[in-house]
Structure formats: C-alpha cells, structure tokens
Amino acid sequence: MGTKDSGLSNKESNNTAKPNIAFIGLGNMGAPMAENLLKAGYTLSVYDLSAEATARLQQAGASVAASPKDAASNAQVVISMLPAGKHVHSVYLGNNGAEGLLAELPKGTLVIDSSTIAAADARLVAEAASKLGIDFLDAPVSGGTGGAIAGSLTFIVGGSDDAFAKAEPILAVMGKNIFHAGEHGAGQVAKICNNMLLGILMAGTAEAINLGVKNGLDPKVLSDIMLQSSGRNWTLEVYNPYPQVMENVPSSNGYKGGFMSKLMQKDLNLAMQTAKDTDVETPMGAKATELYEAHTVENGDKDFSSIMARHDSSVLS
C-alpha cells in the first residue's frame, strides 16, 4: 500500500491545477462522462473490460490501462461507474484472496463511485477507505445516457463535506445539478428513493393513459388534459410512454435507447432491499417492482416506458 500523500488539495481541485484521473467503467454512462472530462482538459487513464470502449476513449485522448490498479498508478482521483455492488466490491476491496484497489492508493486519494448500488455496499467500501486515509464518495447519477453525453447529469453525493468540496468542480464538468445528500450511503438512498418514485409514476401513467384510450380517448388529448390537471408528473411532461404522443422520446422510437427496463428493475430491487433492511413499508414500490419484474422477462433491454406494453402489446410492433 502506498504511503505518500496524493497531493490533491481543495485549491488544486478547483482547477488551478487539474488532478490526474483514473476512470474505471466505460459503459453507456461511463464513456461519455469520461469524454466530458477529457474535453475539459483533465488527464485520464481509463480501464474497462471492453476493448471497443477503451479504444473509443483512447481516440478521444485518454491513456488505456491494463487494470484498475494500473489506471490509478499516477492518479489523484479515481472515478468508477460499474454495473452492480459486486463489481464495486471486487474493484475496491478485492476477492478470492486478491487485494483491491484501495490497498494500492496513496493516502488522500479522492475516490468517487457513481455506480448505483445498495447503500450498505457503499458504506462498506467507504469504511475501508476511511481506515486507509482515502476520501470516498458515493455519487450515483440521474439523467440517463442523454445527460451523460450532454454533461447535464444530476449527481447525488454521500460523504464528508471536505471530500465533497474536492469533488464538486470535477462533478460539475459531467453534471448540471450536484447535491450533497449527507454522509456515506446517503447518495445511494436518495437515488433509489427517486427511482422508486419514477417507476411508480411511469407504471401509473401508462395505466391511466391505457384506461382513457380503451374508453375512446385520444392519448395526446388525454395527456394534455392530465398535464394541466392534478395528475401532472414528470413522465407526462417529458417522457410520455404512449407512442407518437411526444417526439424524441423512446416510446416514439420503438422504446429504443433511454433507460432500460432491466436497470429500472435493478433500482427497484435495491429500493426493496433497503426498505426490508430498515423495516420500512413501501407497498406501491413493491407493486412497481412486481410489474417491472414481469415486464423485463421479455423487454429488459427496452426503455422502462415500455411498461405501456403491459396494457397494449401492439405498442411494441
């Protein structure tokens, strides 16, 4: 384990001297996030299992590493965007007797994990990081691939005030709205609360529109009525689930792109696990989880607004 100081200070993190960044995880979200950091002048070393993904970032100006440890060898900041808690655990804490990345990082390194994982997993990694003098933040995002590309993501951050202050100028390159939700794990809790509500709203909006359509109403007219009435919500405003009611949304493009149903199902499961762990009743969240669990069997890769197909399978044709 390294003992030197990472050299990252509040002054340096405020862009008077940009720190070197290791970026681990270059999927649909991670790749454009990393590209925005490169455009802002940061030096990046990247790692991903996909050769295609790393080649894309290399072409954009990043150096490609052979492992997470290699990527972080000269970095003052590590950012990760990984699929699930088991991947975060493996990268940072290790498995099968192998040490994780935390054991290799110098004291004072700033670690920002933007994966969406269970709050308990985030707290476990944060506790291990703290013992080594490493600043850890859980910083899951909202805004989808479009927000990642545009640099307009919402970051929901859990961790200390000092670590948040160091991270904020870096996060501002990738996001438009940056919230400090509280201590370690708070970012994950806030994210899954938001996505549980989103799943409930989408399922309910699809159900309401279907009821109107099956009783002779035009889906566009009904949507406009609800938009100006007490049923108004985000899905009606910017993400209508019924085809051709709204332009430039997945429902009008065969439910392609956007936020996959299987990812919504993952977030709903995290919400249900958190509710179980803390003895909190979430009956509507549980119903939304049940609906998406059935829906993702055949439609997991389609946008989560395709829950509309539960009521009218013709929308998928």
Summary of the structure (lengths in Angstrom):
residues: 317
radius of gyration: 20.7
end to end distance: 55.9
largest distance: 70.4
contacts: 1112
relative contact order: 0.10
helix: 53%
strand: 13%
